[in-house]
Amino acid sequence: MSWSVVIPARNEAETLPLLLMALKAQTRAPLEIIVVDNASGDDTARVATAHGARVLHCARRGVAHARQMGLEQAAGDWIASTDADSLPEANWLETLEAAVQPGTVQPATVGLYGPMQFLPLPGRVSERAARLSGAGYRAFLRVMATLGTPNCGGANMAFSRAAALLAGGYPDTEAREDILLGLALQRLGRVRYVPGALVHTSARRLNRGWGPYLRTHIRNLAGRTSGYFDR
């Protein structure tokens, strides 16, 4: 089994270095790390190249288009997806790989997703609040897993490349493309929640407070994605 890590990035020159260093320190090394530069106006591509990533250039703006380009051009059998402002634990890929069921188990595992929690943010998210965010999100994911409805987040999901292509890839939508791909994958096989595969992610979208942040995500889960990245 080989792994490609795909990262969509638009104007992420500042956040990429820490992520790319974390990926190179994985206990299970990926075949390749792909950064899809989504029409950035900063040094995203240069920074990614300097840290050894394979850079793809996606001129069509939109995270779904960037993710789709990474899916189509990846060389690995499996794709692990994360975001430019996130930091996976050192055993992230190893834990995901261990959760892939052998082909003799039916239905075969075609997708995986794991928990996330905020990174501390001075003046906004304390260490304690960061841990609580992780506990809350884990509880939500356990409920969704029990209901048989995978909630795959693009910052922490993985899938068989062949299965994702068969499912049609990422839909052309402003947001929620990750969740929709997870639901499409579930029609082809098992999509499993992997509680040990933790990714820490930036709390920068909390700049307007918890209320607006949670309302935006509830709208997104309900399929109301218009203006998602403007909030």
Salt bridges, closest charged atoms under 4 A:
GLU12 OE2 - ARG204 NH2 2.48
GLU32 OE1 - ARG54 NH1 2.97
ASP37 OD2 - HIS57 ND1 3.71
ASP43 OD2 - ARG46 NH2 3.44
ASP83 OD1 - ARG67 NH2 3.18
ASP85 OD2 - ARG204 NE 3.14
GLU89 OE2 - HIS200 NE2 2.61
GLU97 OE1 - ARG28 NE 2.94
ASP172 OD2 - ARG60 NH2 3.29
ASP172 OD1 - HIS65 NE2 3.41
GLU177 OE2 - ARG67 NE 2.86
